[in-house]
Amino acid sequence: KNPVEISQKAIAYAKQNNKKVVIIDTAGRLAVDEQMMREIEAVKKAINPSETLFVVDSMTGQDAVNTAKTFNDRLNFDGVVLTKLDGDSRGGAALSIRAVVEKPIKFISTGEKMEALDLFYPDRMAQRILGMGDVISLVERAQQQFDEDEAKRINAKIRKNQFDFNDFLGQLEQIKKMGNLKDLVGMIPGASKMMKDVEIDDDAFKPVESIIKSMTKQERAQPDLINGSRRRRLAAGSGTDIQQVNALMKQFEDMRKMMRTMNKMSQTKGGMAQMAKMMGGMKGGGMPGMGRR
């Protein structure tokens, strides 16, 4: 197959069908592969794109900088997309590439899904590299997943002390949609240093989800029904152990107590100050599935 012909046909099709944007995603290639480099040069010359973006794996560190320079010398691209940028230690590659090729970093990616692709903000990246977090990006991600009606429903259930495992599972799903856990933790000021000895896995919620999904509808709606024998059944049904089930039950109950307390404080005079004091004194616990290295 001829990539030049494929690209030209794609553009012709777009024009015939009134499509305004065409993205030509070329195959990955090494800078040392001369035949592949000539091929990508031919594609650019044939279609004359309005913008050329160089996609580079940030996990390669300094190699990413060297590769970017080689491609820029051959293609004179317009900007860079950094992928797999899910850790503070690799943020330095962004600064190096910008300095070497003198082209802007336009997008960053922390995963394979569309929601993992984001605009690149130099100031936010600098804050993350320095361990200062990135609260703005964290808030923006939360707002994208925020459902006002759902929030009101949950708040009403908390006030009535009716928050159950169905609601809890729904909240986990919302958190997962915000991105991978390691990336989210890195956005919290100081969290990357505090959590340096904690193994954060994208599958950390799986044991929790398995336990909840092993519950009956009645157990999810009425957590107080889950006694010792039911806990043993949940452990067997979810592929976990009784300690993980007990840990989840304790954390769930602690969370419900905290929600009730915060809700009461928010409705009393001086309550917000008490809430801030309480949050400042909280100690980390950890979910089943997250452990120290």
N, C-alpha and C positions, 0 to 999 in steps of 0.2 A: 504494500500500500504506500502511496506517495503522500506524505503529510502536506506538501504544498497544494496538491490538487484537492485534498480533503478540506483544507482550510478555505480555499477559494470557493468550493462548492457550498460550504457552510455560510459564507458571507452572501453568496448569490441567493441562497434559500431565504436568508433573513431579509434581504431587500425585497424579494418577491412577496413575502408574507408580512411585510410592515413591522418587522422586529427591529427595535432600536438598539439593542445591545447584543454583541456576539463575544463570547469568551472562548478563546482558543487555548485549551489546556494541553500543552505539549508533554511528551513523555520525559521522565526524568533522565538525566544524562550526566556523565562525568566530564569535567573540563579537559581531561587528558585524552578523551575520545574524539579525535580530530574529525572523523566522519560524521559523528552526531552533532558536533559543533557547526560544521558546514551546513548540515541539514537545518538546524534552527536558524542560522543566518539566512538561508534561502527562504524559509517561511516568513520571516520578518520582512524581507525585501519584497516578497510577492504580495503580501496583504497590507503592508504599510499601516500597522495598528496605531490607534490614537494613544495607546498607553501600553507599555511593556513592563510587567512586574516579575521580579526574580524571587522565586520561592526557595527558601533555604532552611534546612534543619538546624535549629539553634543548638541542639545537643552535640553537634560536632565541634563546638567551641571555636578555637582559633582557625580550624580548617574552614569553618563557615566564612570567615573573613577572607581567606585566601581564595576560596571558590568564588565569592562575590566579586572580587577584583578581576579575576580571569574572565568571568562572564560579562562584566561591565566593559572590559576592554574590547570584547568581540561584538557585543550587542548594544552597548550604550543604553541600558534599560532606564526606566523612569523612577522606579521605586522598588522597595524590598518588602516581602512578606516573610516574617519569622514564624516558623512552626515549632511545636513542642516546647513552647515557652512557659512551662508550668513550674518553674523553680527560680528562686532569687539568684542562685549561683550562675545561671546561664544568661542573666540579664545583661552582663557586660558585653556579650557578643553584639548586641544592638548598638551600643555606643561605638564599638570598634568598626563595625561595618559602615556606619554613618560617616565616620572620620576618614576611612580609607577610600571609599568609592564616591563620597560626596553626593550621595543620593538619599532621599528620605526613607525612613522605615514607615510604611503606610499602614500595614496591618500586622497583627500578631494572632497566633492561634495556639490554643491549649488543648485541642482535641480534634476529633475527626468530624464532628457535627457542625452544622451552620452556626448554632449558638456559641460555639467555641471560638468563632472568628470575630475579632474586635478591632476597632481603630487603635492605632498606636499613639499614645500620649507620652512624650519624653519625660515630662515632670513626674508623671505617675510611676513610670519605670524607674526613674532615679530614686523615688521614695521607697520602692520595693527593694531595690538593690541595697539601700542603706538601712533596711529593716524597719522603715517607717510605715509600711503598709500602703494600701491604696483604697481608702474608704469610699472615695467617689465612685470608682468602678464597682465596688461591692454594692453600694446603694443602687446604682444604675441597673445592675443585674437583678437585684431584688425587685425593683420597680417593674421590670419587664415581666416578672412572674406574678406580680401582685394582682390579686382579684379582690376588689373592694367588697363585693357582696359576700364572698367566701370569708373575708376577714371579719365582717360584721357577724356572720353566722357563728364563727369560731369564738368570737368575743362574747356573744350571748351565751354560748354553752359553757364557757369558762365562768361567767358570772353565776350560772346556775349549778356549777360544779358537775357538769355533764360531759366534760371533755373526755373522749374515749379513744380506744385504739384505732377506730376508723379515722378519726380526726388526726391522730398521731401519724398514721400511715400516709395520709394525704399531705401532711406537712413535710414528711421525708421526701415525697415525690417532688414537691416544689423546690426543696433544697437541691436535689439531684439535677433538676433542670437548670440550675444556676451555673453549673460547671463542675469540674472535678474538685474534690475536697482539698487537695494540696494547694491548688490555685486559690481557692476561697480563703484558706487559712493564711496564705501569704499576703492577702489584702488587708488583714486585720493588723493594726499597728502593734508591733512587739510580739505578735503571735508566733512568727517564724522562729524567733529565738526561744520562746517559752516551750515550743513544741518540737525542738530540735531532736529530742530523744524519743519522740513518739512516732511510731510507724503509721503513716496516713495512707490508706489504700482506698482506691475508688470503690472497692467491693466491701468497704467497712460496714455499710448498712445492710448487706445481704443477710447476715445472721439475724438481725433485728426483723427484717422483712419476712424472713422464713418463719420465725417464731409467730409473728402476728398473723401471717396467712395460714398458719396451722390451727389458729383459734376458730371456734365456731362463731356464727354471727352473734349469738347471745353473749359469748365471752368477750368479743370485741366491744360490744355495747355496754357490758357490765363487767368491767375488769375485776371487781371485788369477788366475783364468783370463782376466780382462778385460785384454787387451793393447791395443796401439795400434790395430790394425785393428778390433777389437771396439768400441773407444771411438768410432771414427769412425762405425761402424754405429749405435751408440746415439745419437749426436748427430743423425744423419740421421733415425732412426726416432722420436725424441722431439721433434723440432722445436727443438732447442737447438743449441749449438755445442760444438766440442771443448773449449774453455776451461771451459765449465760442467761438462762430463763429468769433465774432469781435476780440477776443484775439488772435485766431489762425491767422487771416488775418494780424493783426499788427505784430505779431512775425515773420511771414513768410516774410513780407516786410522788417522788420528790419534786418532779416538774409540775405536777398538778397542785401541790401545796404552794410552790413558789408562785404559780399563776394566780392562785386565789389570794395570796398575800399581796402581790403587786396590784391586783385589781382593787383590793380594799384600800391600799395606800393611795392609789391614784384618785380615789373619791373622797379622801379626807384632807384636812388642812395640814400642810407640811408633808404630805405624803410623798411628793416627788423627791424631796431631800432624803427621806428614809429609804426610798427605793434605790437611790444612787449609792447610799451607804451600804445597803444590803448587797448590791451587785458588786461593789468594790471588795467586799469581804468574801465573795464566793470562791470556793476552791474547785479546781478541775477534777472531774470524775472519770469521764471516758465512756464511750459506748462499747457494747460487746462487739468485738471485731477490731478495735483499736487497741494497740498495746505498745509498751515501751520496747525499744530495741535492746 
